[in-house]
């Protein structure tokens, strides 16, 4: 009975650690599903994203967002250039939403 705290720590670790990794696991599963759909021809994201080439866009991923101009779309990658001229590559599997950047007129 004097080692009850050890059992408490073991049970706590068995519950908290998997819960902390659950979000990352969901992201990986969704990316795999998107990849499988694209291989089977279910997704035609390349054609849709190619319509945004040369436009300022906001790309929303599962945890981050990227703002800039789409310069290239190849296979599974989007090349985005920001205002400072820095280029970023974004994996299409992790893109959940693309929005044309609102311009004030």
N, C-alpha and C positions, 0 to 999 in steps of 0.2 A: 504494500500500500504506500510505501514511502517513495515509490518511483512513478506516481501518478502523473507528474509533470512531464516525464519522458513520453508517456502515451499521449498526452495532450499535444506535445510538439509534433509527434509523428502524425497524428490525425490532422492537425492543423496544416502541416506541409502537404499531406495528401489531398487536401481540399483547395488550398490557396494557389499552389504552383500550377496545377492544370487550369484553373480559372484565369490566371494571368496570361497563359499562352493561348487561350481559346480564340481571341480575336485574330491573332496571327495565323492560327490554323484555319479559320474561316476564310481569310484573305487568300491563302494558298489554295484552298479547295475551289474557291470561285475562279481563281486564275487558271487552274487546271481545267475546270469546266469550260471556260471561254476558249482555251486552247483546243480542246476536243471538239467544240462546236465549229470552230474555224476550220479544223482539219476535215470535218464532215461537210463543210459548205454551208453551215447554218448561219454564220456571221460574215457579213461583207463590210467590215469596219474600214478597210483600206479605201474602198470607193467612197464611203461617206466622209472620211476624214480628208481625202484629197480635195474635196470641195472647199476646205478651209485653208488651203495653201495660199500664203500671202496675206492672210487676215490676222488681226490681233485676236487672240482667244484666251480663255481661261480653261485650263485642263484640271479637272478635279479627280484625284485619286482617292483611295480609301482612307488615307490619312493626311495627304498634303494636296496643295494646289500649285499650279504652275501658270504664270502669265507670260505671254510673249507672242511672237509671230511664228506661225508654222512655216518652215522652210522646206522640209522633205518628209515624205512618208515612204518608208521602205519596209516590206514584209511585216514585222511586228513592232516597228519602232517609229516614233515621231520625233523629228528634230525641231526644237523650239529655240528661237533666238530672242533674248530679252532686249530691253531698251539700251542697255550698256554694251550690247554686242556679244554677250556670253551665250554660248550654245549649250543646250541640255538635250539629252536623249531620254525619252519617256517610253516605257514599255506599255503597249496597248492593252495588255492583259489586266493591268492595274488601273486603267482609266475608266471611271464610272460615268463621267459627264463631260461634255465639251460645250462651251458657250462662247459665242462671239462676244468679244469685249465691247461693252457699251461705250460709245463715243459721245461726248457732249458736243452738240452742234450749236 
